[in-house]
Amino acid sequence: MANAKIIEQKQQIVAALAEQMRNASSGVLVDYKGITVENDTKLRADLRKAGVQYAVVKNALCARACDELGYTELKNVLEGNTALALSEDQIAPAKILNDYAKAHDNFVIKAGFVDGKILSAAEVKALAEIPSKEVLIGRLMGSLQSSLYGFAYAIQAIIDKANEGEEAPAADAAPAEEASAE
């Protein structure tokens, strides 16, 4: 029978993991087997720069944390080597891990979650393809600017058309006045 102290330690680990997952906006589970230490170090550095927490987790402990949170669908992928990436950014873990998985065949995205919704591996990959926040804001601003330019050109065309008949007599009157002044 397991020691009471060990059981208490595992319960604390599960509670801490569940709390981290609860506080994260998104998380991605991956199978990391077969990656080199050098590649793992680079991946961890990229994740750290993006504010993503990344750690290897024991499947049994992660399954218990998933039970606490109601993420029971995630338990289906908790086999083999498992690492968990958590972040406040909803897209960063998916984007970084998906890019890494594309470059390394043995690195596999298992599943994930965003704001409490469980995502399959395919959905995590689709989430990773969403452009960054800055790119989306740039596209929105470009669309708004384009619409405003179109509106301004339309208004200017209406003004030019309305003034079309007035400009010709005013232009003809000016030389006539100059001629009579001489």
Summary of the structure (lengths in Angstrom):
residues: 182
radius of gyration: 30.4
end to end distance: 119.5
largest distance: 119.5
contacts: 488
relative contact order: 0.12
helix: 65%
strand: 14%
